[in-house]
Amino acid sequence: MTSVSRFDAPLPIDEALPALTAALATRDAAVLVAPPGAGKTTRVPLVLAGEPWAAGRKILVLEPRRLAARAAAARMATTLGESVGETVGYRVRFGSKISGKTRIEVVTEGVFTRMILEDPTLDGMAAVLFDEFHERSLDADLGLALARDTQQGFREDLRLLVMSATIDGARIAKHLDDAPVIASEGRAFPVETRHLPRDPARHLEPQVADAVLRALRAEPGSILVFLPGAGEIRRTESLLAEKLADPAVDVVPLYGALDADVQDRAVAPAPPGRRKVVLATSIAETSLTIEGVRVVIDSGLARVPRHEPDLALTRLETVRVSRAAADQRRGRAGRTEPGVCYRLWDERETASLEPFVQPEILAADLAGFVLDLAHWGVGDPAKLLFLDPPPAPALAEARALLGQLGALDPDGRITDVGQRLRVLPLPPRLARMVLAAAGLGAAPLAADIAAVLTERGLGGTDVDLRHRVEGLRRDRSRRAEEARRMAARWAEIAAAGRRAGGDLGLPANARLPKDDGAVGALLALAYPDRVAKARGGGSGAVLMANGRGASVDPASPLARAPYLAVADLAGSAANARVLLAAPLAAEVIEALFADRIVETDEVTFDAAAASLRGRFARRLGAIALAERPVRIVPDASTARTLAEGIGTLGLDRLPWSAALSQWRDRVVFLHRHEGDGSGDEWPDLSDAALAATIGDWLAPALAGKTALSDLGADALSQALHALLPWNLRRKLDHEAPTHFDAPSGSRLPIDYADPEGPRLAVRVQEMFGLDQHPTVAGGRVPLIVELLSPAQRPVQITRDLPAFWRGSYADVRTDLRGRYPKHPWPDDPLAAPATRRAKPRGT
């Protein structure tokens, strides 16, 4: 199409283009590593379209976001002196601008995935360029894997080019059969980094606003501010509106949920004589050059989805950015002139950032991914090129879900239902909801719900999904109009698919409410595991069918709804907040999920009463739709439940006698010291071991009982004694005797509870004449002898009694005989008789 020499404005990437074109002239894949601002996004496609191997065919350029796709197409079209839709066009979710003349198509990664799945040969395409691949979206990873499979199976002439600024080029190249790596040094103006450590005890937005005001005073030019999400952007915008006095400064937001024309205004240069403060999410990290920006303020935070396979939940999580992302953000300040980057963290913290962003494939819901692979004819992802293999738990959860939806057969092959779900460009759950709604006469409403759920911010920010659907239908913005047209197409497709037949698993008598309760009912069809029941008290706390707890803002009317269908959550597992939900009527749950509702007689442990409670319950997963008390019929199962419940209270709640406690301490001591070396194995009766196995050893003692108070000391003793094998019971008395027979004739108890060893407390006079230290465990373990005064007060602790007689006894004798003159204190304790009594009168 054109050569480098024909471009009016030179770009840093130009120096690398000869090596790149030479590599792709002979190889089917290459990796291009070029820093931000080098021009790879807009120059490389134009040059490659002019290569002989591309003649008569198209170049596909993949971008991670719609904004980047539109901006890249516009920049290339301008370079050619044309309008978008002629030589260069784009295709994104909400529309396209292409024509019969189009040779370069810029598409989002998700659009490409659907393109290649529908046309595996990529007929008419000469090359696929994966731009900004370092973002490692799930669609990008899947797209590269499918394109490589197409290349190796159908299209040896297809070229693949992976492009990025911060990627590990060597790693990518190795996966592409050691493809050549071309690097561009690029051109970046110097950027001074200044650190303004953020106070974690204060809200983020006021500190960001202060940094903006500081930068406006200190530096010329426009400012790009990175914030984690739209909520923080709106709050920062409000603060700046209050504090900013300069009328020549425009504050503009930039995030994915905005209309395209609003996004385009944010990217455009500020009018002459004015400055701009752009408040952006990670959308502005790559692919875009915002004219006039020479100052970046980086909060160091990003908001990312995190999927929890065990609960089938994806929640948004605010995380620290990677070092690569921080460098990308910093580089935005040096695109067109020297700049400044303010980082809202301590300089030392940079070293603790993760090197690169976590690939989405490692933390995503893989249901759509697995369905796409099944459509491709692949059941095992290991058969395709994936830089990072998808996690086994997420794959298993995705396969199980698709099996429940009827989308996969038991062998993992796609079914007719699965093919029908794939017709809709939606996640499988939402596709199934729209198709099911078509059979209930509510496809348009379900499609609107799907549009709101897949396009963040569409219809407003209300936590009540009904209000967002109403907002979408009232909204006259360009984005809302495009979304409504898209939803209408989904509804038409679903209606046609419903007429084609197929079982979507709805009860035969399923009906939807006639009022706005249909929104919650349809949402529940998509997420039956997120049907939630209020815990009571109007606090907003709910329990979902999947067992997860969450909370609704108490000020929201939804906090007073007895049941909800939950669409979106945020926050930690311990403190999840409901971001989007709709009320749900009990009768609707009964009608839609009759086949999932289970009736059981349940026995649970009441910790407060330390007893069992019986109840009949009708349950949808973890939530009880109805329940009533029932009488408990004790059996082996209830005994185990009682035992395990007692275990949660702690072993100290059991009716221990002094003798039983000492017996257990003796066994614990011998277990710790490994018996007598003869191979006998003493059982572990420590607190941890007994608690871990309490359902096994205590349940027999609880037969016929329903409360802890029914358990007596004798029954507990029998249960514990049963843990000691018969061959060790006699040995226990020999190895760990309960008492020590002192020379004085006293029978003194031995305390085995001390972790330092068995302990004996005895008066000094009772040990006179004993020339060997007392031991247990067959003579291997000396007792800790605590020698007492005649008043039973400790005077010495020893593990070597003979050494005490020879040594420190003299000092003890000197110290005590004045205080206890009625008791014997002989010069030679080994020759003196032991005694329990004082000296006879007159001696």
Secondary structure in CASP SS format (residue, H / E / C, confidence):
PFRMAT SS
TARGET T0000
AUTHOR 0000-0000-0000
METHOD secondary structure of the structure
MODEL  1
M C 1.00
T C 1.00
S C 1.00
V H 1.00
S H 1.00
R H 1.00
F C 1.00
D C 1.00
A C 1.00
P C 1.00
L C 1.00
P H 1.00
I H 1.00
D H 1.00
E H 1.00
A H 1.00
L H 1.00
P H 1.00
A H 1.00
L H 1.00
T H 1.00
A H 1.00
A H 1.00
L H 1.00
A H 1.00
T H 1.00
R C 1.00
D C 1.00
A E 1.00
A E 1.00
V E 1.00
L E 1.00
V E 1.00
A C 1.00
P C 1.00
P C 1.00
G C 1.00
A C 1.00
G C 1.00
K H 1.00
T H 1.00
T H 1.00
R H 1.00
V H 1.00
P H 1.00
L H 1.00
V H 1.00
L H 1.00
A C 1.00
G C 1.00
E C 1.00
P H 1.00
W H 1.00
A H 1.00
A C 1.00
G C 1.00
R C 1.00
K E 1.00
I E 1.00
L E 1.00
V E 1.00
L E 1.00
E E 1.00
P C 1.00
R C 1.00
R H 1.00
L H 1.00
A H 1.00
A H 1.00
R H 1.00
A H 1.00
A H 1.00
A H 1.00
A H 1.00
R H 1.00
M H 1.00
A H 1.00
T H 1.00
T H 1.00
L C 1.00
G C 1.00
E C 1.00
S C 1.00
V C 1.00
G C 1.00
E C 1.00
T C 1.00
V E 1.00
G E 1.00
Y E 1.00
R E 1.00
V E 1.00
R C 1.00
F C 1.00
G E 1.00
S E 1.00
K E 1.00
I C 1.00
S C 1.00
G C 1.00
K C 1.00
T C 1.00
R C 1.00
I E 1.00
E E 1.00
V E 1.00
V E 1.00
T E 1.00
E H 1.00
G H 1.00
V H 1.00
F H 1.00
T H 1.00
R H 1.00
M H 1.00
I H 1.00
L H 1.00
E H 1.00
D C 1.00
P C 1.00
T C 1.00
L C 1.00
D C 1.00
G C 1.00
M E 1.00
A E 1.00
A E 1.00
V E 1.00
L E 1.00
F E 1.00
D C 1.00
E C 1.00
F H 1.00
H H 1.00
E H 1.00
R C 1.00
S C 1.00
L H 1.00
D H 1.00
A H 1.00
D H 1.00
L H 1.00
G H 1.00
L H 1.00
A H 1.00
L H 1.00
A H 1.00
R H 1.00
D H 1.00
T H 1.00
Q H 1.00
Q H 1.00
G H 1.00
F C 1.00
R C 1.00
E C 1.00
D C 1.00
L C 1.00
R E 1.00
L E 1.00
L E 1.00
V E 1.00
M E 1.00
S E 1.00
A C 1.00
T C 1.00
I C 1.00
D C 1.00
G H 1.00
A H 1.00
R H 1.00
I H 1.00
A H 1.00
K H 1.00
H H 1.00
L C 1.00
D C 1.00
D C 1.00
A C 1.00
P C 1.00
V E 1.00
I E 1.00
A E 1.00
S C 1.00
E C 1.00
G C 1.00
R C 1.00
A C 1.00
F C 1.00
P C 1.00
V E 1.00
E E 1.00
T E 1.00
R E 1.00
H E 1.00
L C 1.00
P C 1.00
R C 1.00
D C 1.00
P C 1.00
A C 1.00
R C 1.00
H C 1.00
L H 1.00
E H 1.00
P H 1.00
Q H 1.00
V H 1.00
A H 1.00
D H 1.00
A H 1.00
V H 1.00
L H 1.00
R H 1.00
A H 1.00
L H 1.00
R H 1.00
A H 1.00
E C 1.00
P C 1.00
G C 1.00
S E 1.00
I E 1.00
L E 1.00
V E 1.00
F E 1.00
L C 1.00
P C 1.00
G C 1.00
A H 1.00
G H 1.00
E H 1.00
I H 1.00
R H 1.00
R H 1.00
T H 1.00
E H 1.00
S H 1.00
L H 1.00
L H 1.00
A H 1.00
E H 1.00
K H 1.00
L C 1.00
A C 1.00
D C 1.00
P C 1.00
A C 1.00
V E 1.00
D E 1.00
V E 1.00
V E 1.00
P E 1.00
L E 1.00
Y C 1.00
G C 1.00
A C 1.00
L C 1.00
D C 1.00
A H 1.00
D H 1.00
V H 1.00
Q H 1.00
D H 1.00
R H 1.00
A H 1.00
V H 1.00
A C 1.00
P C 1.00
A C 1.00
P C 1.00
P C 1.00
G C 1.00
R C 1.00
R E 1.00
K E 1.00
V E 1.00
V E 1.00
L E 1.00
A E 1.00
T C 1.00
S H 1.00
I H 1.00
A H 1.00
E C 1.00
T C 1.00
S C 1.00
L C 1.00
T C 1.00
I C 1.00
E C 1.00
G C 1.00
V E 1.00
R E 1.00
V E 1.00
V E 1.00
I E 1.00
D E 1.00
S C 1.00
G C 1.00
L E 1.00
A E 1.00
R E 1.00
V E 1.00
P E 1.00
R E 1.00
H E 1.00
E E 1.00
P C 1.00
D C 1.00
L C 1.00
A C 1.00
L E 1.00
T E 1.00
R E 1.00
L E 1.00
E E 1.00
T E 1.00
V E 1.00
R E 1.00
V C 1.00
S C 1.00
R H 1.00
A H 1.00
A H 1.00
A H 1.00
D H 1.00
Q H 1.00
R H 1.00
R H 1.00
G H 1.00
R H 1.00
A H 1.00
G H 1.00
R C 1.00
T C 1.00
E C 1.00
P C 1.00
G E 1.00
V E 1.00
C E 1.00
Y E 1.00
R E 1.00
L C 1.00
W C 1.00
D C 1.00
E H 1.00
R H 1.00
E H 1.00
T H 1.00
A H 1.00
S H 1.00
L C 1.00
E C 1.00
P C 1.00
F C 1.00
V C 1.00
Q C 1.00
P C 1.00
E H 1.00
I H 1.00
L H 1.00
A C 1.00
A C 1.00
D C 1.00
L C 1.00
A H 1.00
G H 1.00
F H 1.00
V H 1.00
L H 1.00
D H 1.00
L H 1.00
A H 1.00
H H 1.00
W H 1.00
G C 1.00
V C 1.00
G C 1.00
D C 1.00
P H 1.00
A H 1.00
K H 1.00
L C 1.00
L C 1.00
F C 1.00
L C 1.00
D C 1.00
P C 1.00
P C 1.00
P C 1.00
A H 1.00
P H 1.00
A H 1.00
L H 1.00
A H 1.00
E H 1.00
A H 1.00
R H 1.00
A H 1.00
L H 1.00
L H 1.00
G H 1.00
Q H 1.00
L C 1.00
G C 1.00
A C 1.00
L E 1.00
D C 1.00
P C 1.00
D C 1.00
G C 1.00
R C 1.00
I E 1.00
T C 1.00
D H 1.00
V H 1.00
G H 1.00
Q H 1.00
R H 1.00
L H 1.00
R H 1.00
V H 1.00
L C 1.00
P C 1.00
L C 1.00
P C 1.00
P H 1.00
R H 1.00
L H 1.00
A H 1.00
R H 1.00
M H 1.00
V H 1.00
L H 1.00
A H 1.00
A H 1.00
A H 1.00
G H 1.00
L C 1.00
G C 1.00
A C 1.00
A H 1.00
P H 1.00
L H 1.00
A H 1.00
A H 1.00
D H 1.00
I H 1.00
A H 1.00
A H 1.00
V H 1.00
L H 1.00
T H 1.00
E C 1.00
R C 1.00
G C 1.00
L C 1.00
G C 1.00
G C 1.00
T C 1.00
D C 1.00
V C 1.00
D E 1.00
L H 1.00
R H 1.00
H H 1.00
R H 1.00
V H 1.00
E H 1.00
G H 1.00
L H 1.00
R H 1.00
R H 1.00
D C 1.00
R C 1.00
S C 1.00
R H 1.00
R H 1.00
A H 1.00
E H 1.00
E H 1.00
A H 1.00
R H 1.00
R H 1.00
M H 1.00
A H 1.00
A H 1.00
R H 1.00
W H 1.00
A H 1.00
E H 1.00
I H 1.00
A H 1.00
A H 1.00
A H 1.00
G H 1.00
R H 1.00
R H 1.00
A C 1.00
G C 1.00
G C 1.00
D C 1.00
L C 1.00
G C 1.00
L C 1.00
P C 1.00
A C 1.00
N C 1.00
A C 1.00
R C 1.00
L C 1.00
P C 1.00
K C 1.00
D C 1.00
D C 1.00
G H 1.00
A H 1.00
V H 1.00
G H 1.00
A H 1.00
L H 1.00
L H 1.00
A H 1.00
L H 1.00
A H 1.00
Y C 1.00
P H 1.00
D H 1.00
R H 1.00
V E 1.00
A E 1.00
K E 1.00
A E 1.00
R C 1.00
G C 1.00
G C 1.00
G C 1.00
S C 1.00
G C 1.00
A E 1.00
V E 1.00
L E 1.00
M E 1.00
A C 1.00
N C 1.00
G C 1.00
R C 1.00
G E 1.00
A E 1.00
S E 1.00
V C 1.00
D C 1.00
P C 1.00
A C 1.00
S C 1.00
P H 1.00
L H 1.00
A H 1.00
R H 1.00
A C 1.00
P C 1.00
Y E 1.00
L E 1.00
A E 1.00
V E 1.00
A E 1.00
D E 1.00
L E 1.00
A E 1.00
G C 1.00
S C 1.00
A H 1.00
A H 1.00
N H 1.00
A C 1.00
R E 1.00
V E 1.00
L E 1.00
L E 1.00
A E 1.00
A E 1.00
P E 1.00
L C 1.00
A C 1.00
A H 1.00
E H 1.00
V H 1.00
I H 1.00
E H 1.00
A H 1.00
L H 1.00
F C 1.00
A C 1.00
D C 1.00
R C 1.00
I C 1.00
V E 1.00
E E 1.00
T E 1.00
D E 1.00
E E 1.00
V E 1.00
T E 1.00
F E 1.00
D E 1.00
A C 1.00
A C 1.00
A C 1.00
A C 1.00
S E 1.00
L E 1.00
R E 1.00
G E 1.00
R E 1.00
F E 1.00
A E 1.00
R E 1.00
R E 1.00
L E 1.00
G C 1.00
A C 1.00
I E 1.00
A E 1.00
L E 1.00
A E 1.00
E E 1.00
R E 1.00
P E 1.00
V C 1.00
R C 1.00
I C 1.00
V C 1.00
P C 1.00
D C 1.00
A H 1.00
S H 1.00
T H 1.00
A H 1.00
R H 1.00
T H 1.00
L H 1.00
A H 1.00
E H 1.00
G H 1.00
I H 1.00
G H 1.00
T H 1.00
L H 1.00
G C 1.00
L H 1.00
D H 1.00
R H 1.00
L C 1.00
P C 1.00
W C 1.00
S C 1.00
A H 1.00
A H 1.00
L H 1.00
S H 1.00
Q H 1.00
W H 1.00
R H 1.00
D H 1.00
R H 1.00
V H 1.00
V H 1.00
F H 1.00
L H 1.00
H H 1.00
R H 1.00
H C 1.00
E C 1.00
G C 1.00
D C 1.00
G C 1.00
S C 1.00
G C 1.00
D C 1.00
E C 1.00
W C 1.00
P C 1.00
D C 1.00
L C 1.00
S C 1.00
D H 1.00
A H 1.00
A H 1.00
L H 1.00
A H 1.00
A H 1.00
T C 1.00
I H 1.00
G H 1.00
D H 1.00
W H 1.00
L C 1.00
A H 1.00
P H 1.00
A H 1.00
L H 1.00
A C 1.00
G C 1.00
K C 1.00
T C 1.00
A E 1.00
L H 1.00
S H 1.00
D H 1.00
L C 1.00
G C 1.00
A H 1.00
D H 1.00
A H 1.00
L H 1.00
S H 1.00
Q H 1.00
A H 1.00
L H 1.00
H H 1.00
A C 1.00
L C 1.00
L C 1.00
P C 1.00
W H 1.00
N H 1.00
L H 1.00
R H 1.00
R H 1.00
K H 1.00
L H 1.00
D H 1.00
H H 1.00
E H 1.00
A C 1.00
P C 1.00
T C 1.00
H E 1.00
F E 1.00
D E 1.00
A C 1.00
P C 1.00
S C 1.00
G C 1.00
S C 1.00
R E 1.00
L E 1.00
P E 1.00
I E 1.00
D E 1.00
Y C 1.00
A C 1.00
D C 1.00
P C 1.00
E C 1.00
G C 1.00
P C 1.00
R E 1.00
L E 1.00
A E 1.00
V E 1.00
R E 1.00
V H 1.00
Q H 1.00
E H 1.00
M H 1.00
F C 1.00
G C 1.00
L C 1.00
D C 1.00
Q C 1.00
H C 1.00
P C 1.00
T E 1.00
V E 1.00
A C 1.00
G C 1.00
G C 1.00
R C 1.00
V E 1.00
P E 1.00
L C 1.00
I E 1.00
V E 1.00
E E 1.00
L E 1.00
L E 1.00
S C 1.00
P C 1.00
A C 1.00
Q C 1.00
R C 1.00
P E 1.00
V E 1.00
Q E 1.00
I E 1.00
T E 1.00
R C 1.00
D C 1.00
L H 1.00
P H 1.00
A H 1.00
F H 1.00
W H 1.00
R H 1.00
G C 1.00
S C 1.00
Y H 1.00
A H 1.00
D H 1.00
V H 1.00
R H 1.00
T H 1.00
D H 1.00
L H 1.00
R C 1.00
G C 1.00
R C 1.00
Y C 1.00
P C 1.00
K C 1.00
H C 1.00
P C 1.00
W C 1.00
P C 1.00
D C 1.00
D C 1.00
P C 1.00
L C 1.00
A C 1.00
A C 1.00
P C 1.00
A C 1.00
T C 1.00
R C 1.00
R C 1.00
A C 1.00
K C 1.00
P C 1.00
R C 1.00
G C 1.00
T C 1.00
END
